[in-house]
Amino acid sequence: MVDQKVIDYVNNGLQRGYKPNALKSALIQQGWPEADIDQALQMARGQAKATPQAPGMPTTNMGIFQKMKMILTNPNGFFQAAKSDHIGDALKYYAVVLLIPTIVMIAIGMFLPTALLTAMAPTAGGDMAAMGGMFAGLFSMLAVGMGVAFYFLSLIGTFITAGIYHIIGMLFGARNPYSETYKALTYSMTPFVLIGWVAIPLAIVHVFAYMGAAIAIGLWALIIAIKGFSIMQDMETKKAAVVILLPAIIVGVLAVLTLLMGASSMLAGGMVPSA
């Protein structure tokens, strides 16, 4: 018979105002058989009874690349499907995707100092060349250590960040469990983690090229985060946007106030005559 997950998904989606075609498209992208989807839609309209059907693929069985693609191209459909995910599914996904910038960071840290020291070696004496080789080895070890630390601290940081956003979300009406906030934020980090590091080499080309790429990726991730939080916490998009933006606004205001206080102190110090 039609899998109950498909029936529940269709019923919930129709109740929330989604069009049947949108629900069907999202379910097809998640891997459910089209025959099951059509029958679930008919059942929701009271036009058919359940008949024997092979069960479809659970949404949590989406492959890592399918998840990446769907988050980036169809976040609405993805987060609807992610409601059936466990918090561990989001953590495993993030742990895999996070390997990409970690490996890039380690590679740059290992090979860039070595390349620079190698380029300087012909002009250096024997002792200096030997010291250069020693420093290259130390830089490589340091790069590996920093990369490993970055990886595990980033994983731990997801729980802390999600906790902060969950508390803020509760102030604006979020009532779903912490796990839904964690999934929304962790999955929405995909643009930053997956392609955010691509903007770094652009700093060599021009600072404005780097800033443009960073802003574009940031806005992309921000839109996905707002959609994700809205869907996972069943909140209005406007409220979800406030929840996602509020921490950044607070940090920005505090930074400006700190700069103003520092500038004021410097000006006041300069106006006081020395003894």
N, C-alpha and C positions, 0 to 999 in steps of 0.2 A: 504494500500500500504506500501511498505518498508519505514521505518522511514528515513527522510532526513538526520538525524544525522549519521546513518550508511553509507549512500551513500557518504556523505561528508568525513567521516572518511576514508573510503576505497579509495576514489579518492585522498585525500591528502596524504595518506600513500603510494600509488602506485607512485605518482609523486615524492615523496621523496626517492624512491628506496627500500621501504620495500617489502618483499616477501608476496604474497597472503596468504600463510599458517601462517605467523607471524601475519598478520592483523586479520585473522580469529580466531587464538588462543587468541589474546588479546581481541577481541570483545566477544568471548564466556565467558571468565573469567569475563567480565563486566556484563554479564547477558543477552546479546542480543540473540534472537532465531537464531539457526543455519540456518534455512530456509531463514531468512531475510539476513543473512550475505552472503550466497551462491548467492542469487539473486543480492545483491549489487555488488558482485565481477563480476557476469556475465554482469550486466549493465555497469560496468566500462570497460569491454572488448568489449562492443557493441553487446553482444550475446543475450540480452533479454530486454524486456520492463517491466516497473513496472506493477505488478498485485496486486490485493487487498490482503493485509496481515495485521495481527494484529500488532499494534505498539509494539515495544520492550520496555524494562525497561530503563529509563534514566540513564546515567552513574552516575549522582549525587545521585541516590537512592541506591548506594552500602552501605551495612551495615558497621558499624565501624570495626568489626573484619575482614570483607572481605577487607576493605581498608588496615588494618594493614598487613594482609597476602600478599596482592598484592604488597605493597610498599617494603616489605622485600624480596619477592621472584621473583617479576617481575616488577621492577621499570620502565622499558621502556614502557610496556603496561599500567601501572598505570598512568604515567605522560601524555601519549597520551590521556587517558580518562579524566584526570584532566583538560585538556584544556577547557572543558565545565563547569567546576566548577566555582562558584563565590568565591570571596575572603572570604566571610562569611562561606562557607563550610569548607575551610581550617582552619579558626579560631575555628569553632565549633569542628572539629576533634581534633585539638591540645588541646583545653580546656578539652576534655574528656580524652585523653591519658595522659595529664599532671597530672590528678588526681592520677595516680598510684604512681609516685615517691613522690608526695606531701603527700599522706596517709602514705607511708612507712617512710618518714622523720618525720612526726608527731608521728607515733607509736614508732619509735626508741627514739625520744626525750622525749616521755612521760614515757615509760616503763623502759628504761635503767637506768636512775638515780634512779627511784623508786626501781628497783631490787638491785642496788648497796647499797642503803641506808638500804634496808630491810636486806641484808646480813650482814651489819655492826651493825644492831640494837641489836643483842644479846650481843655484847661486850660493848655497850654503856649504860650509865645510863638513868634514867627516863627522865631527862631534855634533854639530848642529843638525846634520841629517839624521843621526842616531836619536837625538832628542826629539826630532820631529816625528820619527816613527813611533817613539814611546808615547808622545802626546796623542798621536792618531789612535793608538790602541786604547788610551784612556778615554778619549772622546767617544769611541765606539761603545765601550762598556757603559759610559754615562748615558749615551743615547738609548741603549737597550733598557737600562734601569728606569730612565724617565718615561720611556714608552710603556713599560709594564705598569709603572705607578699611575700614569695617565689612564690606562685601560681600566684598572680596578677602581680607581677613585671616581671615574666617570660612571661606572656601574652603580657604585654606592650612591653617587650624587643623584641618580634618577629617583631613588626612594625619597631622598630629602626634598628635592624639587617638587615631586608630586605631592608630598605632604603639605608643603607651603601653599601650593595652588589649591589643594583640596580644602584647606582651612578657609582660604579666601572665597572659594566657590560656595562653601556652606553659608557664608555671610550673604550671598546673593541668591540663595535658594537651591543649591545643589543638594540632593538628598540621596543619590545613589552611592554605593560603597566606594571606599578609597581605591579599590582595584580598578574601577572605571576611569577615575582620574589618571591613575598610573598608565593605563593602556593608552588613553588619549594623548598624553604628553610624550610617552616613549615612542609611540608610532609616529607622532608628528615631528620628531627630531630627524626623520629620514633625510630631508633635503640637506640639513646641516652636516650630518654625519657622512652621508653618501657622496655628496658633491661639494660640500662647503669648502674643503681644502683646495679645490680646483682654483678658487679665487686667489690663493696666496701667490702663485707664480706671476699673476698679473701685476703685483706690486713692483716687479722688476721692469715691466713695460711702462706703466704710468700709474701714479697713485690714484687718479680718477678712474682708471680702468678697474683697479682693485675695489675701490669704493662702490662703483656701480654694480659690479658682480656680487659683492657682499650684501648690498642693499636688496638686490633682486632675489637672492637666495633667502635672505632673512624674511622678506615679505611673503615669499612662497611658503616658508615654514610657518609663518604667523597665521596665514589663511588656513592652512591645514590644521594647526593647533586649535583655532577658534571653531572650525567645523567639527573637529574631533571632540572637543569638550562639550559643545552644544549637543551632539548626538549621544555621547556616552553618559552625560548627566541629564539628558532630557530638559535642556534649558533653551530659552530663546537665544538666537544668535547674538543679539545686542548685549545681553547679560554675559554670555560666554566671552565676547570680545572684551568687556570690562575686566572680567576675571583674568584673562590672559595678559592684557596690557597693563593692569594695575601695578604689578611688581616692577616692571620696567620703568613706569612713570615715577614710582617712589624712589627707585635707585637714581634715576636721572635728576630728580629734584634734590635729593641729598647730595649728589655730586656737585650740582650747581651751587648749593648753599655752602658746601665745603670750600669750593674755589673762591666764592665771594668772601667768606670769612678769612681765608688765607690772604687774599688780596687786601682786605681791610686791615689785617694785622700788619702786613708789610708796609702799607701806607702810613699807618699810625706809628710804626716803629721809625719810619724815615722822618716823621715830623717831630719826634722827640729829640731835643738837642742833647748831644753827648756831653759828659762831664768834662 
